[in-house]
Amino acid sequence: MKSVLRVLAAISVLFLAACSVTDKVTEKITPYKIDIQQGNVVTQEMVAKLKPGMTKAQVRFILGTPLIADAFHANRWDYVYRYQKAGKLMEERKLALFFDQDLLQRVEGDVVAANPATEEKKVPEAVGEPAQNAAPVKEEKGFFGSMIEKIGF
């Protein structure tokens, strides 16, 4: 009987010790969370093309179909874009378009139209000449490159 109690005590001590280790393990190991891109991607160049007085068809051609077209507010279109990387919100844009008798009246939101006066004029380069004010090109890693980066190799 005493040997059975000793074995049960030893097993219970091992189980309790295992419970304290699992807390440390769960801190290190987390489930994989995918990157989620939702909504309409709306750029400054696209918003710059919008002009008051455009029809809904013209606006739909420039921006695409709105994410939210409310039946109760037929004169308002909402374009929403969200990008989550590994479960963390990285980027969020909202754009609301207001119409009056199917003509665009005003645009509100986070995306501001690109101002052509402030942008630098791009001059075509001669063949073989290096670009003087060229921005560095961000290289796409692709699927396997991003997976290797996440694994840590």
JORALIN-V64252 format. One record per backbone hydrogen bond with DSSP energy under -0.5 kcal/mol. CO is the residue of the C=O (numbers start at 1). NH is the residue of the N-H. E is the energy in kcal/mol with one decimal. If there is no record, write none. Layout:
CO & NH & E
CO & NH & E
This chain:
1 & 5 & -2.0
2 & 6 & -2.0
3 & 7 & -2.1
4 & 8 & -2.5
5 & 9 & -2.3
6 & 10 & -2.4
7 & 11 & -2.4
8 & 12 & -2.3
9 & 13 & -2.1
10 & 14 & -2.0
11 & 15 & -2.4
12 & 16 & -2.3
13 & 17 & -2.2
14 & 18 & -2.2
15 & 19 & -1.7
16 & 20 & -1.3
17 & 21 & -1.2
18 & 22 & -1.7
19 & 23 & -0.9
20 & 24 & -0.7
21 & 25 & -1.8
22 & 26 & -2.5
23 & 27 & -1.0
24 & 28 & -1.0
25 & 29 & -2.4
28 & 30 & -0.6
34 & 87 & -0.6
36 & 38 & -0.5
36 & 84 & -3.1
38 & 82 & -2.5
40 & 42 & -0.7
41 & 43 & -0.5
43 & 47 & -1.9
44 & 48 & -2.1
44 & 114 & -1.2
45 & 49 & -0.9
46 & 49 & -0.6
47 & 50 & -1.1
51 & 54 & -1.6
54 & 104 & -3.0
55 & 59 & -2.1
56 & 60 & -2.5
57 & 61 & -1.8
58 & 62 & -1.6
59 & 63 & -2.9
60 & 64 & -1.7
67 & 69 & -0.5
68 & 78 & -2.4
73 & 76 & -1.7
75 & 99 & -3.2
76 & 70 & -0.5
77 & 97 & -3.0
78 & 67 & -0.7
78 & 68 & -2.2
78 & 80 & -0.5
79 & 95 & -2.2
80 & 40 & -1.6
81 & 93 & -2.8
82 & 38 & -2.9
83 & 90 & -2.8
83 & 91 & -1.7
84 & 36 & -2.7
84 & 86 & -0.6
85 & 88 & -1.8
88 & 85 & -2.5
91 & 83 & -2.6
93 & 81 & -2.6
94 & 110 & -2.8
94 & 111 & -0.7
95 & 79 & -3.4
96 & 108 & -2.9
97 & 77 & -2.4
98 & 105 & -3.3
98 & 106 & -1.3
100 & 103 & -0.9
102 & 56 & -0.9
103 & 100 & -2.6
104 & 53 & -2.8
106 & 98 & -2.5
108 & 96 & -3.8
110 & 112 & -0.5
114 & 116 & -0.7
115 & 118 & -0.8
115 & 119 & -1.0
121 & 123 & -0.5
126 & 129 & -1.6
137 & 139 & -0.6
141 & 145 & -0.8
142 & 146 & -1.9
143 & 147 & -2.0
144 & 148 & -2.4
145 & 149 & -1.9
146 & 150 & -2.0
147 & 151 & -2.0
148 & 152 & -1.9
148 & 153 & -1.7
